[in-house]
Amino acid sequence: MTGLGKVVFLSRYRRRRIKDLIVPEGFVDSASLVAQADLFVGAGGTITREAALQGTPAIVVNVFRGQHVNDYLAEKGFPIFKTELASVFELAKRVLGGKRDVSDLLAKLENPVDAIANIVEGICR
């Protein structure tokens, strides 16, 4: 379809066939799928972050405001890129195949379990 490769389309609600796209019919382990992908394009939700946190370039199409987690991950160096719909294809050509080893970046992030435990302990005091 795009000339850049095969496209797997994950629909949130309706699963129907779309010409030239792979549309899975049942459950999809999206975290495993994006780990194997060369590029992810989405609206900036959970799967976008799963991709970037695994080193898969993730393009966020600017449709929602206030995606602070995505901004944070980009600032930390994870491969997450924001763009307008009209520029997605050009950006995809630039970042496609730019999968990265992000283990050093992951090691620098605070463990969320520790952060939650500290908050709960603070509340209980």
Backbone as JSON Lines, residues from 0, in Angstrom:
{"i":0,"aa":"M","n":[0.82,-1.2,0.0],"ca":[0.0,0.0,0.0],"c":[0.86,1.25,0.0]}
{"i":1,"aa":"T","n":[1.79,1.36,0.94],"ca":[2.58,2.58,1.06],"c":[3.92,2.47,0.35]}
{"i":2,"aa":"G","n":[4.31,1.26,0.02],"ca":[5.64,1.07,-0.55],"c":[6.7,0.96,0.53]}
{"i":3,"aa":"L","n":[6.31,1.09,1.78],"ca":[7.28,1.01,2.88],"c":[7.27,-0.37,3.54]}
{"i":4,"aa":"G","n":[6.3,-1.2,3.22],"ca":[6.23,-2.52,3.82],"c":[4.81,-2.94,4.1]}
{"i":5,"aa":"K","n":[4.68,-4.01,4.87],"ca":[3.36,-4.51,5.24],"c":[2.81,-3.68,6.39]}
{"i":6,"aa":"V","n":[1.51,-3.46,6.37],"ca":[0.86,-2.67,7.42],"c":[-0.13,-3.55,8.16]}
{"i":7,"aa":"V","n":[0.04,-3.62,9.48],"ca":[-0.93,-4.3,10.34],"c":[-1.78,-3.21,10.95]}
{"i":8,"aa":"F","n":[-3.08,-3.31,10.76],"ca":[-4.01,-2.3,11.25],"c":[-4.76,-2.85,12.44]}
{"i":9,"aa":"L","n":[-4.57,-2.23,13.6],"ca":[-5.26,-2.65,14.81],"c":[-6.42,-1.7,15.06]}
{"i":10,"aa":"S","n":[-7.61,-2.19,14.84],"ca":[-8.81,-1.39,15.06],"c":[-9.25,-1.54,16.5]}
{"i":11,"aa":"R","n":[-9.61,-0.44,17.11],"ca":[-10.07,-0.5,18.49],"c":[-11.44,-1.16,18.61]}
{"i":12,"aa":"Y","n":[-12.31,-0.93,17.65],"ca":[-13.68,-1.4,17.79],"c":[-14.09,-2.4,16.7]}
{"i":13,"aa":"R","n":[-14.19,-1.94,15.48],"ca":[-14.67,-2.82,14.4],"c":[-13.5,-3.44,13.66]}
{"i":14,"aa":"R","n":[-13.57,-4.74,13.49],"ca":[-12.55,-5.44,12.73],"c":[-13.17,-5.83,11.38]}
{"i":15,"aa":"R","n":[-12.77,-5.13,10.36],"ca":[-13.26,-5.47,9.01],"c":[-12.07,-5.46,8.07]}
{"i":16,"aa":"R","n":[-12.18,-6.17,7.0],"ca":[-11.11,-6.26,6.01],"c":[-10.9,-4.9,5.35]}
{"i":17,"aa":"I","n":[-9.63,-4.56,5.16],"ca":[-9.27,-3.33,4.46],"c":[-8.23,-3.71,3.43]}
{"i":18,"aa":"K","n":[-8.45,-3.33,2.21],"ca":[-7.57,-3.69,1.11],"c":[-6.12,-3.31,1.41]}
{"i":19,"aa":"D","n":[-5.22,-4.24,1.17],"ca":[-3.77,-4.07,1.32],"c":[-3.29,-3.96,2.77]}
{"i":20,"aa":"L","n":[-4.18,-4.14,3.74],"ca":[-3.77,-4.09,5.15],"c":[-4.01,-5.46,5.79]}
{"i":21,"aa":"I","n":[-3.19,-5.78,6.77],"ca":[-3.4,-6.97,7.58],"c":[-4.25,-6.51,8.77]}
{"i":22,"aa":"V","n":[-5.45,-7.09,8.9],"ca":[-6.35,-6.74,9.99],"c":[-6.61,-8.01,10.8]}
{"i":23,"aa":"P","n":[-5.93,-8.16,11.95],"ca":[-6.13,-9.36,12.75],"c":[-7.58,-9.5,13.2]}
{"i":24,"aa":"E","n":[-8.07,-10.75,13.24],"ca":[-9.47,-10.97,13.61],"c":[-9.67,-11.12,15.1]}
{"i":25,"aa":"G","n":[-8.74,-11.72,15.8],"ca":[-8.92,-11.99,17.22],"c":[-8.0,-11.15,18.07]}
{"i":26,"aa":"F","n":[-7.72,-11.68,19.27],"ca":[-6.83,-11.01,20.22],"c":[-5.45,-10.8,19.61]}
{"i":27,"aa":"V","n":[-4.87,-9.66,19.88],"ca":[-3.51,-9.36,19.43],"c":[-2.69,-8.92,20.64]}
{"i":28,"aa":"D","n":[-1.57,-9.57,20.84],"ca":[-0.63,-9.16,21.88],"c":[0.15,-7.98,21.3]}
{"i":29,"aa":"S","n":[-0.39,-6.78,21.51],"ca":[0.17,-5.59,20.87],"c":[1.6,-5.3,21.31]}
{"i":30,"aa":"A","n":[1.94,-5.57,22.56],"ca":[3.3,-5.31,23.02],"c":[4.3,-6.18,22.26]}
{"i":31,"aa":"S","n":[3.95,-7.45,22.04],"ca":[4.83,-8.33,21.28],"c":[4.87,-7.93,19.81]}
{"i":32,"aa":"L","n":[3.73,-7.53,19.29],"ca":[3.67,-7.12,17.88],"c":[4.57,-5.92,17.62]}
{"i":33,"aa":"V","n":[4.47,-4.88,18.44],"ca":[5.28,-3.69,18.2],"c":[6.76,-3.94,18.49]}
{"i":34,"aa":"A","n":[7.06,-4.93,19.33],"ca":[8.46,-5.27,19.58],"c":[9.1,-5.82,18.31]}
{"i":35,"aa":"Q","n":[8.3,-6.47,17.46],"ca":[8.81,-7.04,16.22],"c":[8.69,-6.09,15.02]}
{"i":36,"aa":"A","n":[7.96,-5.02,15.2],"ca":[7.71,-4.09,14.1],"c":[8.92,-3.2,13.82]}
{"i":37,"aa":"D","n":[8.96,-2.66,12.63],"ca":[9.99,-1.7,12.26],"c":[9.55,-0.26,12.51]}
{"i":38,"aa":"L","n":[8.23,-0.07,12.67],"ca":[7.67,1.26,12.87],"c":[6.26,1.1,13.41]}
{"i":39,"aa":"F","n":[5.85,2.03,14.27],"ca":[4.47,2.08,14.74],"c":[3.94,3.48,14.5]}
{"i":40,"aa":"V","n":[2.7,3.57,14.03],"ca":[2.02,4.86,13.85],"c":[0.7,4.78,14.59]}
{"i":41,"aa":"G","n":[0.43,5.76,15.44],"ca":[-0.81,5.75,16.19],"c":[-1.18,7.13,16.69]}
{"i":42,"aa":"A","n":[-2.18,7.17,17.55],"ca":[-2.68,8.43,18.08],"c":[-2.02,8.81,19.39]}
{"i":43,"aa":"G","n":[-1.08,7.99,19.86],"ca":[-0.33,8.37,21.04],"c":[-0.7,7.67,22.32]}
{"i":44,"aa":"G","n":[-1.47,6.61,22.23],"ca":[-1.9,5.91,23.43],"c":[-0.91,4.85,23.89]}
{"i":45,"aa":"T","n":[-1.43,3.87,24.58],"ca":[-0.61,2.86,25.23],"c":[0.3,2.11,24.26]}
{"i":46,"aa":"I","n":[-0.22,1.69,23.12],"ca":[0.6,0.93,22.19],"c":[1.75,1.77,21.66]}
{"i":47,"aa":"T","n":[1.53,3.05,21.47],"ca":[2.6,3.95,21.04],"c":[3.74,3.92,22.04]}
{"i":48,"aa":"R","n":[3.39,4.0,23.31],"ca":[4.42,4.0,24.36],"c":[5.1,2.65,24.47]}
{"i":49,"aa":"E","n":[4.32,1.56,24.31],"ca":[4.92,0.22,24.33],"c":[5.97,0.1,23.24]}
{"i":50,"aa":"A","n":[5.68,0.62,22.07],"ca":[6.63,0.56,20.96],"c":[7.9,1.33,21.31]}
{"i":51,"aa":"A","n":[7.76,2.59,21.7],"ca":[8.92,3.43,22.0],"c":[9.76,2.86,23.13]}
{"i":52,"aa":"L","n":[9.11,2.31,24.15],"ca":[9.84,1.74,25.29],"c":[10.58,0.46,24.93]}
{"i":53,"aa":"Q","n":[10.25,-0.11,23.76],"ca":[10.97,-1.29,23.27],"c":[11.95,-0.93,22.16]}
{"i":54,"aa":"G","n":[12.06,0.36,21.86],"ca":[13.01,0.8,20.85],"c":[12.47,0.88,19.44]}
{"i":55,"aa":"T","n":[11.2,0.56,19.25],"ca":[10.58,0.66,17.94],"c":[10.16,2.1,17.7]}
{"i":56,"aa":"P","n":[10.61,2.72,16.59],"ca":[10.19,4.09,16.31],"c":[8.66,4.19,16.31]}
{"i":57,"aa":"A","n":[8.15,5.18,17.03],"ca":[6.71,5.36,17.17],"c":[6.34,6.78,16.76]}
{"i":58,"aa":"I","n":[5.45,6.86,15.8],"ca":[4.97,8.17,15.33],"c":[3.61,8.43,15.96]}
{"i":59,"aa":"V","n":[3.49,9.6,16.57],"ca":[2.23,10.04,17.16],"c":[1.61,11.06,16.22]}
{"i":60,"aa":"V","n":[0.44,10.75,15.72],"ca":[-0.3,11.7,14.88],"c":[-1.01,12.65,15.83]}
{"i":61,"aa":"N","n":[-0.74,13.93,15.7],"ca":[-1.3,14.94,16.6],"c":[-2.81,15.08,16.42]}
{"i":62,"aa":"V","n":[-3.55,14.32,17.21],"ca":[-5.0,14.45,17.21],"c":[-5.53,14.79,18.59]}
{"i":63,"aa":"F","n":[-4.71,14.53,19.62],"ca":[-5.1,14.83,21.0],"c":[-4.09,15.76,21.63]}
{"i":64,"aa":"R","n":[-4.54,16.64,22.48],"ca":[-3.64,17.53,23.23],"c":[-3.28,16.88,24.57]}
{"i":65,"aa":"G","n":[-2.21,17.39,25.16],"ca":[-1.87,17.0,26.51],"c":[-1.36,15.59,26.68]}
{"i":66,"aa":"Q","n":[-0.58,15.12,25.74],"ca":[-0.01,13.77,25.87],"c":[1.35,13.87,26.55]}
{"i":67,"aa":"H","n":[1.29,14.17,27.83],"ca":[2.5,14.46,28.6],"c":[3.44,13.28,28.73]}
{"i":68,"aa":"V","n":[2.91,12.07,28.81],"ca":[3.77,10.89,28.91],"c":[4.6,10.74,27.64]}
{"i":69,"aa":"N","n":[3.97,10.96,26.48],"ca":[4.71,10.88,25.22],"c":[5.81,11.94,25.16]}
{"i":70,"aa":"D","n":[5.49,13.14,25.59],"ca":[6.49,14.22,25.61],"c":[7.65,13.84,26.53]}
{"i":71,"aa":"Y","n":[7.32,13.28,27.68],"ca":[8.34,12.86,28.65],"c":[9.27,11.81,28.03]}
{"i":72,"aa":"L","n":[8.67,10.8,27.39],"ca":[9.49,9.75,26.79],"c":[10.37,10.29,25.68]}
{"i":73,"aa":"A","n":[9.85,11.2,24.87],"ca":[10.66,11.8,23.81],"c":[11.82,12.6,24.41]}
{"i":74,"aa":"E","n":[11.55,13.35,25.47],"ca":[12.6,14.13,26.13],"c":[13.69,13.23,26.71]}
{"i":75,"aa":"K","n":[13.31,12.02,27.13],"ca":[14.26,11.07,27.71],"c":[15.06,10.34,26.63]}
{"i":76,"aa":"G","n":[14.7,10.54,25.36],"ca":[15.45,9.95,24.26],"c":[14.85,8.73,23.61]}
{"i":77,"aa":"F","n":[13.64,8.34,24.03],"ca":[12.99,7.2,23.4],"c":[12.52,7.61,22.0]}
{"i":78,"aa":"P","n":[12.47,6.65,21.07],"ca":[12.13,6.98,19.67],"c":[10.63,7.2,19.46]}
{"i":79,"aa":"I","n":[10.15,8.33,19.93],"ca":[8.74,8.69,19.78],"c":[8.7,10.08,19.15]}
{"i":80,"aa":"F","n":[7.94,10.19,18.06],"ca":[7.96,11.4,17.23],"c":[6.54,11.88,17.0]}
{"i":81,"aa":"K","n":[6.29,13.17,17.22],"ca":[4.96,13.74,16.99],"c":[4.95,14.48,15.65]}
{"i":82,"aa":"T","n":[3.83,14.35,14.94],"ca":[3.68,15.05,13.66],"c":[2.2,15.21,13.32]}
{"i":83,"aa":"E","n":[1.96,16.01,12.34],"ca":[0.61,16.19,11.81],"c":[0.32,15.09,10.8]}
{"i":84,"aa":"L","n":[-0.95,14.8,10.58],"ca":[-1.35,13.73,9.67],"c":[-0.72,13.88,8.29]}
{"i":85,"aa":"A","n":[-0.67,15.08,7.77],"ca":[-0.14,15.31,6.43],"c":[1.35,14.98,6.31]}
{"i":86,"aa":"S","n":[2.06,14.91,7.42],"ca":[3.5,14.67,7.39],"c":[3.91,13.26,7.81]}
{"i":87,"aa":"V","n":[2.93,12.4,8.09],"ca":[3.24,11.05,8.6],"c":[4.11,10.27,7.62]}
{"i":88,"aa":"F","n":[3.76,10.25,6.36],"ca":[4.48,9.43,5.39],"c":[5.94,9.85,5.28]}
{"i":89,"aa":"E","n":[6.19,11.14,5.2],"ca":[7.58,11.63,5.1],"c":[8.38,11.28,6.36]}
{"i":90,"aa":"L","n":[7.76,11.45,7.52],"ca":[8.44,11.1,8.77],"c":[8.67,9.59,8.82]}
{"i":91,"aa":"A","n":[7.69,8.81,8.4],"ca":[7.84,7.34,8.39],"c":[9.03,6.93,7.53]}
{"i":92,"aa":"K","n":[9.21,7.54,6.38],"ca":[10.36,7.21,5.53],"c":[11.67,7.51,6.24]}
{"i":93,"aa":"R","n":[11.71,8.55,7.05],"ca":[12.95,8.94,7.75],"c":[13.27,8.02,8.93]}
{"i":94,"aa":"V","n":[12.25,7.59,9.68],"ca":[12.52,6.84,10.91],"c":[12.36,5.33,10.76]}
{"i":95,"aa":"L","n":[11.8,4.87,9.65],"ca":[11.61,3.45,9.41],"c":[12.96,2.73,9.49]}
{"i":96,"aa":"G","n":[13.0,1.65,10.23],"ca":[14.23,0.88,10.36],"c":[15.18,1.44,11.4]}
{"i":97,"aa":"G","n":[14.74,2.45,12.13],"ca":[15.58,3.07,13.15],"c":[15.38,2.47,14.52]}
{"i":98,"aa":"K","n":[15.16,1.17,14.57],"ca":[14.97,0.49,15.85],"c":[16.23,0.66,16.69]}
{"i":99,"aa":"R","n":[16.03,0.9,17.98],"ca":[17.17,1.2,18.86],"c":[17.18,0.3,20.07]}
{"i":100,"aa":"D","n":[18.36,0.12,20.61],"ca":[18.51,-0.55,21.89],"c":[18.31,0.55,22.94]}
{"i":101,"aa":"V","n":[17.23,0.45,23.69],"ca":[16.9,1.49,24.67],"c":[17.13,1.01,26.1]}
{"i":102,"aa":"S","n":[17.86,-0.07,26.26],"ca":[18.05,-0.63,27.61],"c":[18.72,0.37,28.55]}
{"i":103,"aa":"D","n":[19.63,1.19,28.04],"ca":[20.26,2.21,28.88],"c":[19.25,3.26,29.33]}
{"i":104,"aa":"L","n":[18.32,3.63,28.45],"ca":[17.29,4.6,28.8],"c":[16.31,4.01,29.81]}
{"i":105,"aa":"L","n":[15.95,2.75,29.62],"ca":[15.03,2.09,30.55],"c":[15.64,2.0,31.95]}
{"i":106,"aa":"A","n":[16.93,1.74,32.01],"ca":[17.6,1.6,33.3],"c":[17.58,2.9,34.1]}
{"i":107,"aa":"K","n":[17.46,4.02,33.41],"ca":[17.46,5.33,34.08],"c":[16.07,5.73,34.6]}
{"i":108,"aa":"L","n":[15.03,5.02,34.17],"ca":[13.68,5.35,34.61],"c":[13.44,4.82,36.01]}
{"i":109,"aa":"E","n":[12.64,5.55,36.77],"ca":[12.28,5.12,38.11],"c":[11.35,3.91,38.01]}
{"i":110,"aa":"N","n":[11.54,2.95,38.89],"ca":[10.67,1.79,38.93],"c":[9.3,2.24,39.43]}
{"i":111,"aa":"P","n":[8.23,2.04,38.64],"ca":[6.91,2.52,39.06],"c":[6.41,1.84,40.33]}
{"i":112,"aa":"V","n":[6.81,0.6,40.57],"ca":[6.38,-0.08,41.79],"c":[6.94,0.65,43.01]}
{"i":113,"aa":"D","n":[8.21,1.04,42.93],"ca":[8.82,1.8,44.04],"c":[8.12,3.14,44.23]}
{"i":114,"aa":"A","n":[7.81,3.82,43.13],"ca":[7.15,5.13,43.22],"c":[5.77,5.0,43.87]}
{"i":115,"aa":"I","n":[5.01,3.99,43.48],"ca":[3.68,3.78,44.05],"c":[3.8,3.41,45.52]}
{"i":116,"aa":"A","n":[4.75,2.53,45.85],"ca":[4.95,2.14,47.26],"c":[5.29,3.35,48.12]}
{"i":117,"aa":"N","n":[6.13,4.25,47.62],"ca":[6.48,5.45,48.37],"c":[5.26,6.35,48.58]}
{"i":118,"aa":"I","n":[4.41,6.47,47.59],"ca":[3.2,7.29,47.73],"c":[2.27,6.69,48.77]}
{"i":119,"aa":"V","n":[2.07,5.37,48.68],"ca":[1.18,4.7,49.63],"c":[1.72,4.82,51.04]}
{"i":120,"aa":"E","n":[3.03,4.63,51.21],"ca":[3.65,4.75,52.53],"c":[3.45,6.17,53.07]}
{"i":121,"aa":"G","n":[3.6,7.17,52.21],"ca":[3.41,8.56,52.62],"c":[1.99,8.84,53.07]}
{"i":122,"aa":"I","n":[1.04,8.25,52.4],"ca":[-0.37,8.43,52.75],"c":[-0.68,7.76,54.07]}
{"i":123,"aa":"C","n":[-0.09,6.59,54.3],"ca":[-0.37,5.82,55.51],"c":[0.27,6.42,56.76]}
{"i":124,"aa":"R","n":[1.23,7.29,56.62],"ca":[1.89,7.89,57.78],"c":[1.05,8.93,58.43]}
